[in-house]
Amino acid sequence: MKWGILGTSFISGVMAEAINADRSSALYAVAGRSQANVAAFAEQYNVLQSYLSYEALLDDPQVDIVYIALPNHLHHEFIAKAATCGKAILCEKSLSVDMEKSAQALAAVKHHQVFFAEGLMYLHHPLIASLVDILTSGEIGELRSVQASYIAAIDQFVNPESKGALYNLGCYPVSLLHLVVQTMLGNNALANCTLKAVGRQGADGNVCESSVLLTFGEHQSATIHTAEDHGLQHHFRVLGSKGSVTMVSNPWLPTCENTISVEVYEASKREVKISAQGDAFSYQVRQVREAVEAGRSELAPPCATAEDSYQIMQLLTEWESATLR
């Protein structure tokens, strides 16, 4: 299965290594706008074909899967172009920067009937499958609340048009919250949630830090915090009626050895060790490639479907609106 990468950023290199490590994948092409960067990338990762036009790569009939590693505000445009060319698509998170562009992108995917997945790579990892198993076992009872935070000092590296911390970092705890709620309460449990948020804007005008309170269901809530100008720190805990689950390892950057803590209130506490063969990117490459080979149009749970990605974008845009209100 031949891959083409749009963009030569840091994340493109991470994915290039994962593609090269998959025996049934080939890193065939890369496209960028800087001849020097494209040439250096192609040499470093042994890429056969180089382009100085994103459209030229999409027009190459040899490319089976396109990985879109461009800034968030360009995602919808190149999802649509890749879909028009009949390519299977893996697009880096977040899906876009607003709901109109998100709808446009997914409409193109649906119209051209191509494979699509958002690059929430951590959802592919065995750590998340283990979390889902614990949540569905009944050990912690019914869902009561979720507490999450993800911060990292990335503001000096990101494109201002990518819309700041919520779309670059907040997408991780929001998407994991979405999975937890979907797993424990059903697909539409967050459809009518209410949000209250506080935060601050950075020099570029984007939200650089924010905390949000979401309420949903009969008596469920979630608090999420994110910031892009200090860190790195992670926190994710699910509180149930009988006990709690805490992600000891970073759930958004899982490795070969990971830990989940499970506590039954005032009774017991245990640690669950989850071993894996590689990081989340390696699992993402393999599972996307296998889905495309099987002729599927999207990934299976716990990975995000197109509808999941749309719902996650709704939460992110509502969080942004509540913060700036």
matplotlib code that plots the C-alpha trace (Angstrom):
import matplotlib.pyplot as plt

x = [0.0, 1.6, 1.4, 1.8, 2.4, 1.3, 3.7, 7.2, 6.5, 7.7, 4.6, 5.2, 8.5, 6.9, 4.4, 7.1, 9.0, 5.8, 5.0, 8.5, 8.3, 5.1, 6.1, 3.0, 3.2, 5.6, 6.3, 6.1, 5.6, 5.9, 4.8, 5.8, 6.3, 10.0, 12.3, 15.0, 12.6, 11.1, 14.5, 15.8, 12.7, 12.8, 16.4, 16.0, 13.0, 13.8, 10.8, 10.8, 8.8, 8.9, 6.5, 6.5, 2.7, 0.2, -2.2, 0.5, 0.9, -2.9, -3.0, -0.4, -2.2, 0.4, -0.7, -3.2, -3.4, -2.8, -1.7, -2.6, -0.1, -0.9, -2.0, -5.6, -7.1, -6.0, -7.4, -10.9, -9.5, -7.2, -9.6, -12.0, -9.2, -8.0, -11.5, -12.1, -9.0, -10.3, -7.7, -8.0, -7.5, -5.8, -6.0, -4.1, -6.3, -8.2, -10.7, -10.8, -11.2, -15.0, -18.2, -18.8, -15.4, -15.8, -19.2, -17.7, -14.8, -17.0, -19.5, -16.8, -15.7, -19.3, -19.9, -16.8, -17.1, -13.5, -11.9, -11.5, -10.0, -8.9, -5.4, -6.3, -3.5, -3.8, -7.2, -5.5, -3.3, -4.0, -4.0, -7.4, -8.8, -8.0, -9.6, -12.8, -12.8, -12.6, -15.4, -17.7, -16.9, -19.1, -16.3, -16.6, -20.4, -22.3, -20.6, -20.7, -17.9, -14.7, -11.7, -9.1, -6.2, -3.5, -1.0, 2.2, 4.5, 3.9, 2.7, 6.0, 5.7, 2.1, 0.6, -1.6, -4.3, -4.6, -6.8, -4.7, -4.8, -8.3, -7.7, -4.1, -4.3, -7.8, -8.9, -7.1, -9.0, -12.2, -12.0, -11.2, -14.1, -16.3, -15.2, -15.8, -19.3, -20.1, -19.0, -20.8, -23.9, -24.4, -23.7, -25.8, -25.2, -23.2, -25.6, -27.4, -24.6, -24.2, -20.8, -19.4, -15.8, -13.1, -9.8, -7.4, -6.1, -2.5, -0.7, -2.1, -5.7, -6.4, -7.4, -4.1, -5.6, -9.1, -11.1, -14.5, -17.3, -19.7, -22.9, -24.9, -27.2, -29.2, -26.4, -23.1, -20.4, -16.8, -14.1, -11.4, -8.4, -5.8, -3.0, -0.3, 2.3, 3.5, 3.7, 4.0, 1.4, -1.5, -4.4, -7.5, -9.8, -13.2, -15.4, -18.2, -20.8, -18.7, -15.1, -12.7, -10.2, -7.1, -4.8, -1.4, 0.4, -0.1, -3.2, -2.4, 1.2, 1.1, 4.3, 5.3, 4.6, 1.5, -0.5, -4.1, -5.1, -8.5, -10.0, -13.2, -14.1, -12.9, -12.3, -9.5, -7.0, -5.1, -2.8, -3.4, -0.2, -0.7, 2.2, 2.3, 4.4, 5.2, 3.7, 0.3, 1.6, 2.7, -0.7, -2.5, -0.5, -1.3, -5.0, -5.6, -3.8, -5.7, -9.0, -8.2, -7.1, -10.4, -12.4, -13.8, -14.8, -13.8, -12.3, -13.9, -14.3, -12.6, -11.1, -13.1, -15.6, -16.4, -19.5, -17.4, -14.9, -17.8, -19.2, -15.8, -15.5, -18.9, -17.6, -14.3, -16.1, -18.7, -15.8, -14.1, -17.3, -18.0, -14.4, -14.6, -18.2]
y = [0.0, 3.3, 6.4, 10.0, 12.8, 16.4, 18.5, 18.2, 19.2, 17.4, 15.2, 14.3, 12.8, 10.9, 9.4, 8.7, 6.5, 4.6, 4.0, 2.8, 0.4, -1.2, -4.1, -3.8, -0.1, 2.0, 5.7, 6.5, 10.3, 13.6, 17.1, 20.5, 24.1, 24.4, 22.5, 22.3, 20.9, 18.4, 17.2, 16.8, 15.0, 12.6, 11.8, 11.3, 8.9, 7.3, 8.7, 7.7, 10.6, 14.3, 17.1, 20.8, 20.8, 19.2, 18.7, 16.9, 14.3, 13.9, 13.4, 10.6, 7.3, 5.4, 7.0, 4.8, 6.7, 10.4, 11.6, 15.3, 16.9, 20.5, 23.2, 22.8, 25.6, 23.8, 20.4, 20.8, 22.0, 19.1, 16.5, 17.6, 17.5, 14.1, 12.7, 14.1, 12.2, 9.0, 8.7, 7.1, 9.8, 10.1, 13.7, 15.0, 16.4, 18.6, 17.9, 21.7, 25.0, 25.5, 23.6, 24.9, 23.7, 20.4, 19.8, 20.6, 18.2, 15.3, 15.9, 15.5, 12.2, 10.9, 12.1, 10.3, 7.3, 7.2, 6.0, 8.8, 8.9, 11.7, 11.3, 10.8, 8.3, 7.4, 5.8, 3.0, 2.0, -1.1, 1.3, 2.7, -0.7, -1.7, 1.5, 0.6, -2.9, -1.5, 1.0, -1.7, -4.3, -2.5, -2.3, 1.4, 1.5, 4.2, 7.3, 10.3, 12.7, 13.0, 15.2, 16.0, 18.3, 18.4, 21.2, 21.5, 24.4, 24.4, 27.9, 28.9, 26.0, 26.2, 28.1, 30.9, 30.0, 26.6, 28.4, 27.8, 25.5, 24.1, 22.7, 21.7, 20.2, 20.3, 17.9, 15.1, 15.3, 16.2, 13.2, 10.9, 12.3, 11.7, 8.0, 7.5, 9.0, 7.2, 3.9, 4.4, 6.4, 5.9, 7.7, 10.8, 11.5, 14.7, 16.0, 18.5, 19.2, 22.7, 24.4, 27.1, 28.2, 30.6, 31.3, 33.7, 34.7, 34.7, 37.4, 35.8, 36.3, 32.6, 30.9, 29.9, 28.5, 27.5, 25.5, 24.2, 22.6, 20.3, 19.0, 16.2, 13.4, 13.3, 14.0, 13.8, 16.4, 16.8, 19.4, 19.9, 22.2, 22.9, 25.4, 25.8, 28.0, 25.8, 22.1, 19.1, 17.6, 15.2, 14.1, 11.9, 10.4, 8.8, 8.8, 6.3, 5.4, 2.6, 3.6, 5.4, 4.9, 7.1, 7.1, 6.9, 6.9, 9.7, 8.5, 10.7, 9.6, 5.9, 3.9, 0.2, 0.1, 1.8, 1.8, 2.4, 2.7, 1.3, 2.0, 0.8, 3.5, 2.7, -1.0, -1.7, -0.2, -2.0, -1.2, -2.5, -2.9, -2.7, -3.7, -2.8, -3.4, 0.2, 3.7, 5.0, 6.1, 2.6, 1.2, 3.9, 3.2, -0.5, -0.2, 2.5, 0.4, -2.8, -0.9, 0.4, -3.0, -4.5, -1.9, -0.2, 3.5, 4.2, 2.7, 0.6, 1.6, 2.7, 4.7, 7.7, 7.5, 10.4, 11.1, 11.0, 13.5, 15.8, 15.6, 16.2, 19.3, 20.5, 20.2, 22.1, 24.9, 25.3, 25.3, 28.1, 30.1, 29.7, 30.8, 34.0, 34.8]
z = [0.0, -1.2, 1.0, 0.1, 2.6, 2.2, 4.3, 5.7, 9.3, 12.5, 12.5, 8.9, 10.0, 12.8, 10.5, 7.9, 10.4, 11.2, 7.6, 6.8, 9.8, 8.4, 6.1, 4.1, 3.5, 1.3, 1.7, -1.9, -2.2, -0.3, -1.3, 0.1, -0.9, -0.1, -2.5, 0.2, 2.8, 0.4, -0.8, 2.8, 3.8, 0.9, 1.6, 5.3, 4.9, 1.6, -0.3, -4.0, -5.4, -4.5, -5.5, -5.0, -5.5, -3.2, -6.1, -8.1, -5.4, -5.3, -9.1, -8.9, -9.6, -7.6, -4.3, -2.4, 0.9, 1.5, 4.9, 5.3, 7.7, 6.9, 9.4, 10.6, 8.5, 5.3, 6.2, 4.7, 1.3, 0.9, 2.3, -0.5, -3.1, -2.1, -2.1, -5.6, -6.7, -5.1, -2.5, 0.9, 3.5, 6.9, 8.0, 11.0, 13.8, 14.2, 11.4, 10.6, 12.4, 12.2, 11.6, 8.1, 6.8, 8.7, 7.0, 3.6, 4.1, 5.2, 2.5, -0.1, 1.6, 1.5, -2.1, -3.5, -1.2, -0.1, 3.2, 5.8, 9.2, 11.5, 12.9, 16.6, 16.6, 20.3, 19.8, 17.8, 20.8, 23.0, 26.0, 24.8, 24.1, 27.7, 29.0, 27.1, 28.5, 32.1, 31.5, 30.0, 32.7, 35.2, 37.8, 38.4, 38.0, 36.1, 34.7, 37.0, 35.8, 33.9, 34.8, 32.2, 31.4, 28.7, 28.4, 26.4, 25.5, 21.7, 21.0, 19.4, 16.9, 15.6, 12.8, 14.2, 11.7, 13.3, 16.0, 19.1, 22.1, 21.7, 18.2, 18.7, 22.2, 23.5, 20.8, 22.7, 26.0, 24.1, 21.9, 24.8, 26.7, 23.6, 23.6, 27.3, 27.2, 24.0, 25.6, 28.9, 27.8, 24.1, 20.8, 21.4, 25.1, 24.4, 21.8, 24.1, 26.6, 28.1, 28.4, 30.6, 30.0, 31.0, 29.4, 27.9, 24.5, 23.3, 21.3, 18.1, 19.2, 19.6, 22.9, 24.5, 27.7, 28.8, 31.3, 30.4, 32.4, 30.4, 31.8, 30.1, 30.7, 34.0, 36.4, 34.5, 34.1, 32.8, 33.4, 30.8, 30.9, 28.2, 27.6, 24.9, 26.6, 29.5, 30.2, 29.5, 31.8, 31.3, 33.5, 32.7, 35.3, 35.0, 38.1, 38.3, 40.9, 42.4, 41.6, 39.3, 36.5, 36.2, 33.2, 34.9, 31.6, 29.1, 27.2, 24.3, 23.9, 24.8, 24.5, 24.8, 28.6, 30.0, 33.2, 34.3, 37.9, 38.9, 42.3, 43.9, 46.5, 50.0, 49.0, 46.6, 44.2, 41.5, 38.6, 35.1, 33.0, 29.2, 26.9, 23.3, 20.2, 19.3, 19.8, 18.7, 15.2, 14.3, 15.3, 13.3, 10.1, 10.3, 11.1, 8.5, 5.9, 6.9, 6.7, 3.2, 2.0, 3.3, 1.4, 4.4, 4.4, 8.0, 11.2, 13.8, 17.5, 19.6, 16.7, 15.5, 12.6, 10.4, 12.5, 15.7, 14.2, 13.4, 16.9, 18.4, 16.2, 17.5, 21.1, 20.2, 18.4, 21.3, 23.8, 21.8, 21.6, 25.3, 26.1, 24.0, 25.0]

ax = plt.figure().add_subplot(projection="3d")
ax.plot(x, y, z, "-o")
ax.set_aspect("equal")
plt.show()
